[in-house]
């Protein structure tokens, strides 16, 4: 689809959401952020003088970042091009830059708005530098993350960082009143909010104007249209709307942890279909792709290990590739790694071995390293018999000599008990040959491939 092409609708045109219908086009309808838009403040002065500058708007969801960007474009008569960093890549950015240069040739200014700009990787952010530097376009980036850590320094130095705060209850009250008084649909059905319902709605919006308006709209739909007027919205309607509404993916909230838990458990449970489903939930919700990639690296050792030694290098390559290319293409890389790890043979024997070794260590004092195993780089150390009687394994047939590498306490025992699936079958057979006293032929590793039910990582 051409980014700038007007496309014919495929079916009936649905009305935009209430939050979109209510979006103001000038500061007179904008509530909150008086430190930026109040009389004499920075943005108020800039708009009055039609003076544009590149900026990063940093604030929580629903605080007005997108609305401010659109107001700036409208009041300065700039050509406005919005992109989402979750879905767009360098190609889309370059298309806007090319259009911006043509706009400048035609005497028009261009404003490029990038929502969730922190999702852009370094290469994607680098693509913006020259255009911003030469003034081909004005960049407004919106982010919920600290730009000092998420936006590259060269781009940050070319922008002003403007901080937005969560809206106060009084400001949400103003937005709510404006919706009830000015939206055509709400006025047509004479929607009224009971006092307790109004208070509950503002409370649960928690400073987020979008959440406020979306919940109100859903409450009206739940109530249903009746011939009796007015249409009164009570506490029960608001509560049901809050339960029904699609839960916004919040990388710091409970849903974030619930989804990543479902994702990891699906991969561990060898269900690639469920794993890809939860991967899509995270990506579409704006999750940091590197967070997902890091968890896959951990899982490759914790839950697959030596049952399929290809898992860890593939997961690590996926992490590096995700870092290099960024979204949206990184989603394909994450899908490949996810499906491979989900379909791979599973073992947590390495993880169990580490846990058992730590448990043994906790029950004894700090162990003395046997003299034979100590390094002896100096003559003094050699005189103290460091390295004495050490047998170099490569000097012996099969590059192995049966010796004791344990300290006095704890005594030698099998911490690592590989299973019989995947490559661990071959590892287990070799260890049975090398250390028969630790691995009786009939020994079966108890729960060596079964993961404990804990929600926490065992390693």
N, C-alpha and C positions, 0 to 999 in steps of 0.2 A: 504494500500500500504506500502510495506517495504521501510523504509527511505533509505536503502542502496541497493535496488534492481534495476537492470537495466531493464527497462520495454520496451517492443516492441512498437513502434509507432502504433497508431490505424489507421492512414491514412497518406497522403502525408506529408512529413517533410517540414514545412515552415521555411524560413530563420529567424534567430533571428532578433530583432530590430536593427537598426543602432547603437544605444547607446551600445548594447551588443556586436555587431560585432567589435566595435571600442575600447572596453575596453582593455587597455594595460596590459601586463604581467610583465613589469619591469618599473623602474622609468624613463627610457629614454623616454617613451611615455606618462608620466604623467605630466600634466600642473597644476600649482597652488600649494598652500600650501608650498611655499619654506621655511617657518619657520620650517617645519617638515622634508622635503625631500631634501632640498638644500645640497650642499657639506658641510660635517662636521656636519650637523644637526642630531637630535636624531634618526629619522627613517633611514636616510641614513647610519649612523654609525651602527645601529643595523642590517640592512640588509647586509651590507658589512661584518660584523662579524658573520652573521647567528645567531644572538642572539635574541631570542624571549622573549617577556614579555606580560602579559595580559594588555589590554588597553581599554579605552572607547573613541571612536571617536565622538566628539560632534561638530555638524555643521549643516548648513541649507541643504535642499534638493539639490541634484545635485552637491555637493561640492567635492565628491570623496571618501566618506567613504567606500562604498562597494568595489570600485576599489582598494583602499589602502589595504584593508583586503585581497583581492585576490592576490595582488602583494606580500604581506608579505608571504602568504602561498606558492606561486610559487617560490619565490627566496630563501626560506628556506627549500623547498621540504617537507613541512608539509602536512599531510592529511587534506583536507579542507572540513568542514561540515557546510553549511549555513542553518540557521533557521530564520523564521520570527516570531517575538513575537506576531504578530496579529493572526497567525494561529496555532502556536505550543504551547504545554503545557509541564508539568513536564514529562510526558511519553516520549516525543521526546527527551527532554534534557537528561534523564537517559539512553536512547538508545545510544546517542552519547557518554556519559561518559563511558558506558560499552565498546563501540567500541574503545574509546581512550585508555583505560587500556590495551586492547588487542594489539592495535597499539604499545604502549610503550613496551610491552613484546616482540614484533617483531622488535623493534628497530626503530620505526617511531614516529615522533612527530605529534600531532593532534592540529589543529586550529579550534575552534568552533566560527563561526561568527553568532551573533544574531542581526538581523536588528530590529530597533525600540525597543531596550531592555527596554526602559521606560514603555512599555506596559506590561511587566512581573510584576505580583504582588509580594508581599514579599515572599510567599511560593515558587513561581517559581524561584525567585532569590536565595533564601536559598538553593535550590537544587544544585546550582553551586558551593557553597562555598568550600566544601571539595575537589572537583576535582581540583579547581583552586589552593587551598592551597597546596595540595600534588604534584602539577605539572603534574597531569595526562593529562591535556590539557591546551592549551593557549586560553584564552577567548579574543575575540575582539567584543565589543558591539558598535553598532552605534545608535545614538540618535540625534533628533533635539531639545530635551528638556534639560534643565539644569540638569546634572546628580546629582548635590548636592541635588536636591529635588526629583528626580525620581529613583535613584539607592540607595539601602540600604547601610548604612555605612560600614558594614563588607565586602561587595563585593567591594565597592568603594575603601576601604583601600588596597585591593589586586590588584588594577589596576592603571595604569597611565592614567590620563585624558588628551587627546590631542585635542586641539581646532582647528577646521577648519573654514575658512572664506568663504563667497560667492565669487565665481570666479570673477576676474576683467575683463572688456571688452577686454583687450589685451590677457588675457588667453583664453577667449572664442574664440577670433579670431584665436589663435593657434590651438585650438581643431577643429574649423571649417575648417581651411586649411588642417589639417591632414585628416579629413574625406573626403574632396574633392580629395585629392591626393592619399590616400591609400586604401579607400574602393573600392572593386572590382566592385560593382554595380554602384556606382557613377562615377567611371572612365570609365566604359564600355559605359555609356550613355553620357559621357562628360558633366556632370552637371556643370553649371556655375551659379554663383550668380551675379545679377546686383548690383552695389555698394549700391544703396538705399535699396535694399532687404537685403543685408548683414547687413547694419546698423540697419534696423528695426528688423531683427532676433536677433541680439546680444542685442539690447535694451530690447526686450520683454522677452528674456531668463532670464534677471534679476539675473545673477550670477549662473544660474542652467544649468549645462552642459547637463543633461538629457533632459530638456525641449528644449534646443537648437537643439539637434540632432533629437529628436522626431518630432519637428516642421519642420525641414528641410526634413526629410523623408516623412512626410505627404504632404509637398508642391510639392515634386517630383511626388507623386502619383496623386495629383490634376492636375498637368500639363499634365501627361500622356506621355507615350513613343511614340516618333515619329521617322520616318526614317531620319528626318533632324537632323544634328548634328551641333553644340552642343545643349544640352537641357538647355535653359536659364530660370532661375527662377527669376521672377520679384516681385515687391512689392505686386501686387494683389494676387499672389500665396501664399506669406507669410501671408498676411492678412486673406485669406480664410482658410489657415491651422490653424491659431491662433483661428479662430472662430469655426472650426470643431473639433479641438482636444478635447479629453476628458478632462474635467476640473479636475485638480488634487484637491483632497479634502484637503483643507488647514484649519486647526483648528483655525487659526487666520484670515482667509479671509472671503470675502462676501459669498462664497459658503457655508461655514460652518454655517453661520447664516441663510442663506436661507433654508438649508436642515433641521436644527433643528426647524425652524419655520413651515415648511411643515409637519414635524413629529408631533409636538405638535397640530397643527390644525387638522391633520387627527385623532388623538386620541380624541381630543375635539369633533370632528364631528362624532364620533362613527363609524369610518371606519377602522376596524382592518386590512384589507388587504392593504390599502394605508399606514397605520402606519407601518406595518411590512416591506413594501417595502422601506420606508425612513430609517427605522432602519437598513436594510441591506446596504443601501448606506453609512450610517455613519460607520458601523462596517467594511465594506470592505475598506473604505477610511482611516481607522486607528484612528477613533475618540476614545477618552478616554471613556471607558464604564461607568466609575463612573460619568462622566459628564451627560451621558444619564440617568443614574439611578437617579441622583439628580433632573433632570428636571421632571422625572416621579413622584417623591415624591411631588414636588410642584404642579404638575397637579392634583394629587389625591385629594388635598385639594381645589385647586382653581376651578376646573371644575367638580368635582364629589361630594366632600364634604359629607354631610349627606344623599345624595340620595342613596349612597351605602357605609356605614361606613367601609366595608371590604377593600376599595380601598387603604386608607392610610397605614394600617398595612401591606398589601401585598406589596405596593411600598417600604416601609421601609425595609421589609424583603428582597426584591429584591436587594435593595442597599447594604445591609449587605452581602448577598450571593455573589453579584458581587465582592465586596471587598475581600471576603474570597477565592474565587476560581479563579478569573481572567479569561482572555480569553484563549482558545476559548470557554470553557464550559459556561462562563458567558453570551454568546450570547443567549443560550437557556433560561436562567433565564430572560433576558431582553425581549425576545420574549413572554414569558408567562405573565409577568407583563403588557407589551404593549397591548396584545390582550385582557386581562381582563379589563384593564382600558378603552380601546376603546369600548368594548361591554357593559360597565356598564352604569346605569342610570346617567344622568348628572344634576348637579346643581351648580350654583355659588352663591347661597344665602348667604353662610358664608362670602365669599369675599365681596359681596355687602354690607352686614351688617357692616363689618369693615370699608369700604369706607364711608358709611353714618355716622357712629359714628365719624370718624375722621373729616368729614365735619362739623358735629354739634359742635364738640369740637373747631374747628377753628373759629367758629362764637361767641364764648363766652370765658370769662376769665377762667383761670385754676380753676376747680371746687373744692369747699370745700367738703370734705367727711363728710356726716352726722354723728353726734356723735354716733348714734345707731350702725353704721357700723364700727366704729373704734375699734381696739383691745385694751384691757385694762390689760396688764400684770403686772402693778404696782399699788400700792395703790394711788399714786398721780394721775394717769390716771383715776382711778375709781372715785376719788374725783372730777375730772373735768367732770364727767358724760360720759366718754368714754364707749361705749357699753351699755349705759342706754336705756332701752325700746327695746333692741334687742330681737326678738322672734326666738327661735331655731326651725327651720322648722320641725325637726324630732319629736318634742313634740306634733305635731298636726296631726289630721286625714289626711290620704293620704300624709303625710310628706310635707304639704304645708300650708302656711298662706299667705293670700293676704296682702302684704305690699309694700311700695315704697322703692326700692333700689337705686333710682336715686338721684343725688344731686339736689339742687334747680334749677340750670340751667345746661344743658337743662332739660326740663320736660320729664316725661316718654313718650316714643314713641316706635314703633316697628321698630327697625333697621333690625332684622333678620326676614325675611319673607320666610319661607320654601315653596317649591312648592308642587305639588301633585303627584310627581313621586318617585318611589322607597321608601326607608325608610322615606324620608321626609314627605310622606303622613301621617304617624303615628305621627311624630313630630308636624306637622301642626295641626292635630286633637287635640293633647294634649294642645298645646298652645292656641287654640281657647277656650278650656275649662277653662284654668287657667287665661288667660288675655283677656277676651272677649272685654273689652273696647279698646284694642289695635288691636284686630283681629276680626273685624266684620264678621259675618258668611258668608256674600256674598263677602268678600274681596278676590280678586285674586292678588297675588304678581306680579305687573307689571314688565315684563322682568326678573323675578327672576331666570329663568333658561336660559336666553339668554345672551350670552357673548358679551360684547362690541366689536366693530370692531377694537379696538386698537391693535397694534402688541405687546404692552408692557403688562406685568402682571399688574392686577389691585390691587393686594395685595402686 
